């Protein structure tokens, strides 16, 4: 990509606002972001940089806030078409909606069509990196990887592994699932901006042989990720306890198979005790915090304060289709509400950090994305604090950056995403608000 500069209000982070306070935030009220060859080259006040960038074209985005692209730590692309499907709880929802929807992904044409829509919806909402679930079908992984590569997105995805307690036409053997996963890793991991995640659905649908095979795959391919579900629902916990009676807890099931490690991302983590959190933190694992899904399915409330207290990393996630929105702004608003119900707090600064630099750290990509440090990949978003009449009125009254970001988080949605750039290239969502100089 040719060199270009973007003028506007700029916000990113060098640390966690919970730990470092306002010093964690880097803010330029009138800033300049210079990108070239797909990466950030310079960042600073407009007055200081403008005179030395020569004939580099400058796009005037004043009135917008430039932030690193959002990171979604857990989302199911095959569940795009079952968002907002009524069910009394997780396990019924899986049987009634999820498994029937996932059967259709044996068809490459269907998988490709949904993958394209899904990624465009992520981009329309400002999400530039995601950890994505496919189905048991290898062609479903091929479809999402091909679609992401066409958009030059940074994406991590994996084929679901299930060898018991699932419909017969979605069931495999530990051996066949391992062989297909190994082939997919060789085909896609490290191809451009793509990464692979070994993806056992959850302990109830994997035999001990399959869980052990997952650990072997991770050992064979140390650069790949692992993603699965953990302690989401009370009925699920009782099921796991019956299947693994010798384990101390649901977390211990995975630990006994060597699956707790860095680059492992565990969705939900609601029903954990201090010993579970301590072990997850010590292993370097991450929990994907899925507030809209947890509220929609009635699964429970993630204890963010306990995770912070014990040093357990977590990152926000939409969890579509259990989650009800692709918007990271709506997800952060729900995270705030989940925390307030437990007498906890989430500031505007920390919410934005969690969705950008914090999430990148949590999934092990902060050396590539999540901030505007020179050399980082130029994935960024222009947010419009006046995207709706109410948002415009509220942010106009704000007396600080914190108050404006908090209002944007609480009141914003896809309409507040005015522009999205992937590796320096402009991706203009078809329904986004226009940006001055947008081409």
C-alpha positions, 0 to 999 in steps of 0.5 A: 500500500502506498504511503498515506497520512490520516488527520484526526483525533487519535486514541490508542494504549500502551498499557492497561488503564486499570493498572496504569490509569490515564497514563496507559492512554495515548491521546492526540486531540489533533493527531496524524497517523502515517501508514505505508506498506500496510504498517504504521510508520509514524504517529504524533501531533499534527503540527509536529509531523505535518511539516516533515511528511513531504508530499504524502497525501493527508486525509482529513478525518477531523471530527472522528476518533481513530482507534486500532481495529477491534479484536473479537476473541470468540465468534461462530461464523456458521451461526450467523443465520441463527442469531436471536433464535429463542431457546430456554438455554444453551444445551437446548439451543445447540440441539434445536438451532446450532447443529441443524445450521452447521450441517449445511456447511458440508456444502462449499457454496453455502459455506462460501456465501455465509463466510463472505457475509460474516466477514463483511459484517465484522468489518462493518462493525469495526472488527478487523481481527477475530478468532472464528469457529467453523464446523466439523467440515474441512470445507467450512475452514477453507471457505472462511480462510479464503474469504479472509485472505481475499480481504487481507484480514488477520484471522484465526479459525479452526475446524470443530472437533466432536467425536461423541454426544453429537448428531451422527452426521456431525460426528467423527473419530478422534483419528479422522478429526486429528488427520483433517486438522493436521492437513488444515494447519499445513494448508492455512496456518501462517498463510498471509495473515491467517492462523489456525486454532485447534478447536474441540467444541467442549469436553462433553463432545470430545472423548479422552482420546480426542482431547489427548490428540488435541494436545499432541497437535499443539505440541507438534505445531507450537505456533497454533492456538487452541479454542474451546468452551469452558464453564458456560452453563450450570447444566453443562457443568453437571454433564461434565462432572458426570462424564469426568468424575475424577476431575476436580472441576471443568477446568481440571478436565482440560488441564489433565489433558495438557490443554491449558497453555499460552495461546489457549482461549476459553469461551465464557469461564463464568462458573469458575472458582479461585483455584480454576482462575489461578490455574488458568492464569498460571498457564497463560490461558485467556478467557473470552468474555461473551456478555451478550451471549451470556445474558441472552442464554441466561448462562450467568455473569462473568466475574471480571473483578475476580479475573483481574485480581488473580491475573487471569487475562480476558478479552471481549467477544461477541459469540455470535450466534449465541451473542446478539450483535456483531458490534464490539461497541454493543458488546462492551456496553453489555460487559459494563452491565454485567459488571455493574450487576456485580458491583463492578465498574468498567470505564470508557478507557478500559473498555476501549483498551479491552477491545484493542490492545488488551485483546491483542495481548490476550490472544498473543498478537500485540506485537502485530496489532492492537496499537499504533506503535510504529511497525504494527499492522495498520488495521484501524477504525474511524469512530464517529462520536456524532453518528446518531442524534443522541450520541452527538448530543451526549458527547457534545456535553462530555467534559473529558476524553473518558466521558466521551469514550464512555458515552460512545461505548454505551450508546454506539453501534455499527452506525458509529463506525465511519471507516475501516482500514485493513493493513492500510487499505480502505474497506468501506462498508456499504452501509457505513457513514461517509468519511471526508476524503474517503476513497 
